[in-house]
Amino acid sequence: MTATASPHIVQAARQALTLMDLTSLNDSDTDSTIEALCQQVKTPFGTPAAVCVYPQFIVTAQRALTAHKLNEQVKIATVTNSLMATTTLWPPPVKPAMRLPPAPMKLMWYFPTAR
């Protein structure tokens, strides 16, 4: 017996995919890692809204998405500080990301909760 998802569930899953970021924020990331991430973006079910990478990999992601003809569909998101940062810098250091070629991008900040 094979289970079949209802059309409503399939449609909801496809829509959910378009609202997600495919993320690689690892200390071990390289240009090859980010290129491989961008190869995973295109699926039979659609594409995510964005790939999220560290600022030093934005150009790599732009090139990879362009090579796969996905640069119009998939945006690039980046972070401006570490997810585990305990920095007291304000504003967060966004200059590295801002020096890149103009393109729509989402900048995310991590605000640790008060302890």
CNS distance restraints for C-alpha pairs under 8 A (distance, minus, plus):
assign (resid   5 and name CA) (resid   9 and name CA) 6.27 0.50 0.50
assign (resid   5 and name CA) (resid  10 and name CA) 6.49 0.50 0.50
assign (resid   6 and name CA) (resid  10 and name CA) 6.42 0.50 0.50
assign (resid   7 and name CA) (resid  11 and name CA) 6.06 0.50 0.50
assign (resid   8 and name CA) (resid  12 and name CA) 6.07 0.50 0.50
assign (resid   9 and name CA) (resid  13 and name CA) 6.07 0.50 0.50
assign (resid  10 and name CA) (resid  14 and name CA) 6.19 0.50 0.50
assign (resid  11 and name CA) (resid  15 and name CA) 6.18 0.50 0.50
assign (resid  12 and name CA) (resid  16 and name CA) 6.05 0.50 0.50
assign (resid  13 and name CA) (resid  17 and name CA) 6.25 0.50 0.50
assign (resid  14 and name CA) (resid  18 and name CA) 6.69 0.50 0.50
assign (resid  14 and name CA) (resid  45 and name CA) 5.92 0.50 0.50
assign (resid  14 and name CA) (resid  46 and name CA) 6.50 0.50 0.50
assign (resid  15 and name CA) (resid  19 and name CA) 6.76 0.50 0.50
assign (resid  16 and name CA) (resid  20 and name CA) 6.69 0.50 0.50
assign (resid  17 and name CA) (resid  45 and name CA) 7.98 0.50 0.50
assign (resid  17 and name CA) (resid  46 and name CA) 7.04 0.50 0.50
assign (resid  17 and name CA) (resid  47 and name CA) 6.49 0.50 0.50
assign (resid  17 and name CA) (resid  48 and name CA) 5.12 0.50 0.50
assign (resid  17 and name CA) (resid  49 and name CA) 7.42 0.50 0.50
assign (resid  18 and name CA) (resid  46 and name CA) 7.14 0.50 0.50
assign (resid  18 and name CA) (resid  47 and name CA) 5.92 0.50 0.50
assign (resid  18 and name CA) (resid  48 and name CA) 4.43 0.50 0.50
assign (resid  18 and name CA) (resid  49 and name CA) 4.86 0.50 0.50
assign (resid  19 and name CA) (resid  48 and name CA) 6.30 0.50 0.50
assign (resid  19 and name CA) (resid  49 and name CA) 5.39 0.50 0.50
assign (resid  20 and name CA) (resid  48 and name CA) 5.25 0.50 0.50
assign (resid  20 and name CA) (resid  49 and name CA) 5.54 0.50 0.50
assign (resid  20 and name CA) (resid  50 and name CA) 6.93 0.50 0.50
assign (resid  21 and name CA) (resid  48 and name CA) 5.71 0.50 0.50
assign (resid  21 and name CA) (resid  49 and name CA) 5.72 0.50 0.50
assign (resid  21 and name CA) (resid  50 and name CA) 4.70 0.50 0.50
assign (resid  21 and name CA) (resid  51 and name CA) 5.27 0.50 0.50
assign (resid  21 and name CA) (resid  52 and name CA) 6.17 0.50 0.50
assign (resid  21 and name CA) (resid  77 and name CA) 7.83 0.50 0.50
assign (resid  22 and name CA) (resid  37 and name CA) 7.68 0.50 0.50
assign (resid  22 and name CA) (resid  41 and name CA) 7.40 0.50 0.50
assign (resid  22 and name CA) (resid  48 and name CA) 6.56 0.50 0.50
assign (resid  22 and name CA) (resid  50 and name CA) 6.29 0.50 0.50
assign (resid  22 and name CA) (resid  51 and name CA) 4.67 0.50 0.50
assign (resid  22 and name CA) (resid  52 and name CA) 6.09 0.50 0.50
assign (resid  23 and name CA) (resid  51 and name CA) 5.60 0.50 0.50
assign (resid  23 and name CA) (resid  52 and name CA) 4.50 0.50 0.50
assign (resid  23 and name CA) (resid  53 and name CA) 6.29 0.50 0.50
assign (resid  24 and name CA) (resid  29 and name CA) 7.36 0.50 0.50
assign (resid  24 and name CA) (resid  34 and name CA) 7.33 0.50 0.50
assign (resid  24 and name CA) (resid  37 and name CA) 7.45 0.50 0.50
assign (resid  24 and name CA) (resid  51 and name CA) 7.89 0.50 0.50
assign (resid  24 and name CA) (resid  52 and name CA) 6.25 0.50 0.50
assign (resid  24 and name CA) (resid  53 and name CA) 5.54 0.50 0.50
assign (resid  24 and name CA) (resid  54 and name CA) 7.90 0.50 0.50
assign (resid  25 and name CA) (resid  29 and name CA) 7.14 0.50 0.50
assign (resid  25 and name CA) (resid  52 and name CA) 7.45 0.50 0.50
assign (resid  25 and name CA) (resid  53 and name CA) 5.77 0.50 0.50
assign (resid  25 and name CA) (resid  54 and name CA) 6.20 0.50 0.50
assign (resid  29 and name CA) (resid  33 and name CA) 5.58 0.50 0.50
assign (resid  29 and name CA) (resid  34 and name CA) 6.96 0.50 0.50
assign (resid  30 and name CA) (resid  34 and name CA) 6.40 0.50 0.50
assign (resid  30 and name CA) (resid  57 and name CA) 7.91 0.50 0.50
assign (resid  31 and name CA) (resid  35 and name CA) 6.13 0.50 0.50
assign (resid  31 and name CA) (resid  57 and name CA) 6.75 0.50 0.50
assign (resid  31 and name CA) (resid  60 and name CA) 6.21 0.50 0.50
assign (resid  32 and name CA) (resid  36 and name CA) 6.11 0.50 0.50
assign (resid  33 and name CA) (resid  37 and name CA) 6.19 0.50 0.50
assign (resid  34 and name CA) (resid  38 and name CA) 6.23 0.50 0.50
assign (resid  34 and name CA) (resid  53 and name CA) 7.61 0.50 0.50
assign (resid  34 and name CA) (resid  57 and name CA) 7.11 0.50 0.50
assign (resid  34 and name CA) (resid  60 and name CA) 6.92 0.50 0.50
assign (resid  34 and name CA) (resid  61 and name CA) 6.29 0.50 0.50
assign (resid  35 and name CA) (resid  39 and name CA) 6.33 0.50 0.50
assign (resid  35 and name CA) (resid  60 and name CA) 6.95 0.50 0.50
assign (resid  35 and name CA) (resid  61 and name CA) 6.56 0.50 0.50
assign (resid  35 and name CA) (resid  64 and name CA) 5.64 0.50 0.50
assign (resid  36 and name CA) (resid  40 and name CA) 6.63 0.50 0.50
assign (resid  37 and name CA) (resid  41 and name CA) 6.90 0.50 0.50
assign (resid  37 and name CA) (resid  51 and name CA) 7.95 0.50 0.50
assign (resid  38 and name CA) (resid  51 and name CA) 7.29 0.50 0.50
assign (resid  38 and name CA) (resid  61 and name CA) 6.70 0.50 0.50
assign (resid  38 and name CA) (resid  64 and name CA) 6.09 0.50 0.50
assign (resid  38 and name CA) (resid  65 and name CA) 6.10 0.50 0.50
assign (resid  39 and name CA) (resid  64 and name CA) 7.60 0.50 0.50
assign (resid  39 and name CA) (resid  65 and name CA) 7.93 0.50 0.50
assign (resid  39 and name CA) (resid  68 and name CA) 7.43 0.50 0.50
assign (resid  41 and name CA) (resid  47 and name CA) 5.71 0.50 0.50
assign (resid  41 and name CA) (resid  48 and name CA) 6.68 0.50 0.50
assign (resid  41 and name CA) (resid  51 and name CA) 7.94 0.50 0.50
assign (resid  42 and name CA) (resid  46 and name CA) 6.39 0.50 0.50
assign (resid  42 and name CA) (resid  47 and name CA) 5.33 0.50 0.50
assign (resid  42 and name CA) (resid  70 and name CA) 7.98 0.50 0.50
assign (resid  43 and name CA) (resid  47 and name CA) 6.18 0.50 0.50
assign (resid  47 and name CA) (resid  73 and name CA) 7.66 0.50 0.50
assign (resid  47 and name CA) (resid  74 and name CA) 7.10 0.50 0.50
assign (resid  48 and name CA) (resid  74 and name CA) 6.67 0.50 0.50
assign (resid  49 and name CA) (resid  73 and name CA) 7.45 0.50 0.50
assign (resid  49 and name CA) (resid  74 and name CA) 5.37 0.50 0.50
assign (resid  49 and name CA) (resid  75 and name CA) 6.17 0.50 0.50
assign (resid  50 and name CA) (resid  74 and name CA) 4.88 0.50 0.50
assign (resid  50 and name CA) (resid  75 and name CA) 4.33 0.50 0.50
assign (resid  50 and name CA) (resid  76 and name CA) 5.12 0.50 0.50
assign (resid  50 and name CA) (resid  77 and name CA) 6.17 0.50 0.50
assign (resid  51 and name CA) (resid  61 and name CA) 7.80 0.50 0.50
assign (resid  51 and name CA) (resid  74 and name CA) 7.09 0.50 0.50
assign (resid  51 and name CA) (resid  75 and name CA) 6.50 0.50 0.50
assign (resid  51 and name CA) (resid  76 and name CA) 5.10 0.50 0.50
assign (resid  51 and name CA) (resid  77 and name CA) 5.92 0.50 0.50
assign (resid  52 and name CA) (resid  76 and name CA) 5.88 0.50 0.50
assign (resid  52 and name CA) (resid  77 and name CA) 4.36 0.50 0.50
assign (resid  52 and name CA) (resid  78 and name CA) 5.20 0.50 0.50
assign (resid  52 and name CA) (resid  79 and name CA) 7.72 0.50 0.50
assign (resid  53 and name CA) (resid  57 and name CA) 6.12 0.50 0.50
assign (resid  53 and name CA) (resid  58 and name CA) 6.59 0.50 0.50
assign (resid  53 and name CA) (resid  61 and name CA) 7.85 0.50 0.50
assign (resid  53 and name CA) (resid  76 and name CA) 7.51 0.50 0.50
assign (resid  53 and name CA) (resid  77 and name CA) 6.44 0.50 0.50
assign (resid  53 and name CA) (resid  78 and name CA) 5.13 0.50 0.50
assign (resid  53 and name CA) (resid  79 and name CA) 7.20 0.50 0.50
assign (resid  54 and name CA) (resid  58 and name CA) 6.92 0.50 0.50
assign (resid  54 and name CA) (resid  78 and name CA) 5.43 0.50 0.50
assign (resid  54 and name CA) (resid  79 and name CA) 5.98 0.50 0.50
assign (resid  54 and name CA) (resid  80 and name CA) 7.67 0.50 0.50
assign (resid  55 and name CA) (resid  78 and name CA) 5.85 0.50 0.50
assign (resid  55 and name CA) (resid  79 and name CA) 6.90 0.50 0.50
assign (resid  55 and name CA) (resid  80 and name CA) 7.28 0.50 0.50
assign (resid  55 and name CA) (resid  96 and name CA) 6.66 0.50 0.50
assign (resid  55 and name CA) (resid  97 and name CA) 5.30 0.50 0.50
assign (resid  56 and name CA) (resid  96 and name CA) 7.81 0.50 0.50
assign (resid  56 and name CA) (resid  97 and name CA) 7.80 0.50 0.50
assign (resid  57 and name CA) (resid  61 and name CA) 6.15 0.50 0.50
assign (resid  58 and name CA) (resid  62 and name CA) 6.12 0.50 0.50
assign (resid  58 and name CA) (resid  76 and name CA) 7.11 0.50 0.50
assign (resid  58 and name CA) (resid  78 and name CA) 7.63 0.50 0.50
assign (resid  58 and name CA) (resid 100 and name CA) 7.96 0.50 0.50
assign (resid  59 and name CA) (resid  63 and name CA) 6.19 0.50 0.50
assign (resid  59 and name CA) (resid 100 and name CA) 7.69 0.50 0.50
assign (resid  60 and name CA) (resid  64 and name CA) 6.15 0.50 0.50
assign (resid  61 and name CA) (resid  65 and name CA) 5.98 0.50 0.50
assign (resid  61 and name CA) (resid  76 and name CA) 7.37 0.50 0.50
assign (resid  62 and name CA) (resid  66 and name CA) 6.05 0.50 0.50
assign (resid  62 and name CA) (resid  71 and name CA) 6.82 0.50 0.50
assign (resid  62 and name CA) (resid  76 and name CA) 7.58 0.50 0.50
assign (resid  63 and name CA) (resid  67 and name CA) 6.09 0.50 0.50
assign (resid  64 and name CA) (resid  68 and name CA) 6.38 0.50 0.50
assign (resid  65 and name CA) (resid  69 and name CA) 6.08 0.50 0.50
assign (resid  65 and name CA) (resid  70 and name CA) 4.94 0.50 0.50
assign (resid  65 and name CA) (resid  71 and name CA) 4.91 0.50 0.50
assign (resid  65 and name CA) (resid  74 and name CA) 7.55 0.50 0.50
assign (resid  66 and name CA) (resid  70 and name CA) 5.77 0.50 0.50
assign (resid  66 and name CA) (resid  71 and name CA) 4.90 0.50 0.50
assign (resid  70 and name CA) (resid  74 and name CA) 5.85 0.50 0.50
assign (resid  71 and name CA) (resid  75 and name CA) 6.85 0.50 0.50
assign (resid  75 and name CA) (resid 104 and name CA) 6.98 0.50 0.50
assign (resid  75 and name CA) (resid 105 and name CA) 6.40 0.50 0.50
assign (resid  76 and name CA) (resid 104 and name CA) 7.51 0.50 0.50
assign (resid  76 and name CA) (resid 105 and name CA) 5.34 0.50 0.50
assign (resid  76 and name CA) (resid 106 and name CA) 6.83 0.50 0.50
assign (resid  77 and name CA) (resid 105 and name CA) 5.38 0.50 0.50
assign (resid  77 and name CA) (resid 106 and name CA) 4.62 0.50 0.50
assign (resid  77 and name CA) (resid 107 and name CA) 6.08 0.50 0.50
assign (resid  77 and name CA) (resid 108 and name CA) 7.60 0.50 0.50
assign (resid  78 and name CA) (resid  97 and name CA) 7.83 0.50 0.50
assign (resid  78 and name CA) (resid 105 and name CA) 7.44 0.50 0.50
assign (resid  78 and name CA) (resid 106 and name CA) 6.36 0.50 0.50
assign (resid  78 and name CA) (resid 107 and name CA) 5.32 0.50 0.50
assign (resid  78 and name CA) (resid 108 and name CA) 6.39 0.50 0.50
assign (resid  79 and name CA) (resid 107 and name CA) 5.66 0.50 0.50
assign (resid  79 and name CA) (resid 108 and name CA) 4.93 0.50 0.50
assign (resid  79 and name CA) (resid 109 and name CA) 6.20 0.50 0.50
assign (resid  80 and name CA) (resid  92 and name CA) 6.51 0.50 0.50
assign (resid  80 and name CA) (resid  93 and name CA) 6.02 0.50 0.50
assign (resid  80 and name CA) (resid  94 and name CA) 5.50 0.50 0.50
assign (resid  80 and name CA) (resid  97 and name CA) 7.46 0.50 0.50
assign (resid  80 and name CA) (resid 107 and name CA) 6.87 0.50 0.50
assign (resid  80 and name CA) (resid 108 and name CA) 6.62 0.50 0.50
assign (resid  80 and name CA) (resid 109 and name CA) 6.22 0.50 0.50
assign (resid  81 and name CA) (resid  85 and name CA) 6.48 0.50 0.50
assign (resid  81 and name CA) (resid  92 and name CA) 6.84 0.50 0.50
assign (resid  81 and name CA) (resid  93 and name CA) 7.12 0.50 0.50
assign (resid  81 and name CA) (resid 109 and name CA) 6.66 0.50 0.50
assign (resid  81 and name CA) (resid 110 and name CA) 7.07 0.50 0.50
assign (resid  82 and name CA) (resid 110 and name CA) 7.52 0.50 0.50
assign (resid  83 and name CA) (resid 110 and name CA) 5.94 0.50 0.50
assign (resid  85 and name CA) (resid 110 and name CA) 7.96 0.50 0.50
assign (resid  86 and name CA) (resid 112 and name CA) 7.76 0.50 0.50
assign (resid  89 and name CA) (resid  93 and name CA) 7.53 0.50 0.50
assign (resid  92 and name CA) (resid 109 and name CA) 7.63 0.50 0.50
assign (resid  94 and name CA) (resid  98 and name CA) 6.21 0.50 0.50
assign (resid  95 and name CA) (resid  99 and name CA) 6.17 0.50 0.50
assign (resid  96 and name CA) (resid 100 and name CA) 7.30 0.50 0.50
